[in-house]
Amino acid sequence: MADTAVTMEKIVNLSKRRGFVFPSSEIYGGLGSCWDYGPLGVELKRNVKAAWWRDTVTSRPDIVGLDASILMHPDVWVASGHVSNFTDPMVDCKLCKGRFRADKLEDSVCPKKPSKQPGQCDGELTEARNFNLMFKTHMGPVEDSGASVYLRPETAQGIFVNFVNVVNSARMKPPFGIAQQGKSFRNEITPGNFLFRTREFEQMELEFFVKPGEDDAWYIYWRDRRLAWYKAYGIRAERLRLRDHGGDELAHYAKGCADVEYEFPIGWQELEGIANRTDFDLKAHINQSGKDLSFFDADSKERYVPYVIEPSAGADRSTLAFLVDAYDEDGPEDDRRVVLRFHPSLAPIKVAVLPLMRKGGLPEKAQEIVEMLRPHAAVSYDQAGSIGRRYRRQDEIGTPFGITVDYETLEDDTVTLRDRDSMEQKRVAISELVDIITKAIAPPSLAAGLAP
């Protein structure tokens, strides 16, 4: 009996074969834990980011966006604690020269003896020492300590240092949020598991500023809403959970924190963290910069430093979760079908137009339908191979709908519309296609409500 269980190996192989994700710099042997998004992968990731931005920013009146610079003044990272505290404990193996996180040895393997963990291969491990995870570079023509800058390890600090700028320019007052998507960089000691842990990654972060005393209710609100977001876009509820951090896990600045976790083939792993960061960040920048980052409420005549609720998601991890969760195999063993059951709004290609034959005016008619649909949805045109093989190709990349143009189309302007998941086929008028497709691929609506 064929093994239909989803594995990371299957996901990696499909990703390269179908153009979702490629190893970076592959013709030169690749670069560890760096990946390039292919034609389908970039569309999937863009759709995930667009869904997050739509539901977090543009559908709400209380959140605005920001795109801060990747390179920031070095004092930003002094204030945030990254220069002194953003470290992992590292050990070296004196035999194989491998480097490992000292607190994750049970999850690591010896590069010379993959069946063993570090330290079990007759190699002596060094004493643990702290390793700063920030990438350091130089700005300007002189490479000295005065020209040192860092590639940001998170996008959040760009929001905090712009707090007053946004309040004044956008005329916002708590409770309100500032959202940002962008690249971050961490020099991980042991990255791996495909897109899950990489040194270059993209974040989707929200900093929601609230009046002290209102933070607990908003923390619960955002914790529950973020879990609901993943479910709304199709991830199965049984593969999601909220895990509250215990007191010994909380960061020193956090009043509370919960992770949205997904059950990957490698086990339960964090997709997103939702934290009550209190007023730590703004106060840290007040102390470091000497600038006033407090908020004055003209109505109540109160001045205070807002508390912050931070939902912080990984765009790459979320994309990987949607890809893994969509993967399915069905049908008899000798005719197994691989299908990606993406939510239609996330699918890279929404509809494939397939002429039954390469002659008789069918390709020309199919191209007319492609041009009609293109302003409304991402469309693929495919005329190579049997119709069955073309259906299978589209199933494997997650295309929700297939439109077959045949000789009957030339007579009555109807086509066969095929559903990816049920494989049901029905005749519909060409004039109805735009309405049918646009309704089917519309994004889901989260439950209404702007306050806890």
PyMOL commands that set and color helices and strands:
alter all, ss='L'
color gray80, all
select helices_A, chain A and resi 8-18+26-28+39-58+74-80+82-85+102-107+145-147+156-160+163-170+215-232+237-239+280-289+315-326+333-335+362-373+387-396+407-412+430-440
alter helices_A, ss='H'
color red, helices_A
select strands_A, chain A and resi 21-23+35-37+63-65+87-92+99-101+129-132+136-138+148-150+176-185+200-210+240-244+256-264+267-278+295-297+302-304+307-314+327-330+337-340+351-355+379-381+401-405+414-419+425-429
alter strands_A, ss='S'
color yellow, strands_A
deselect
rebuild
show_as cartoon
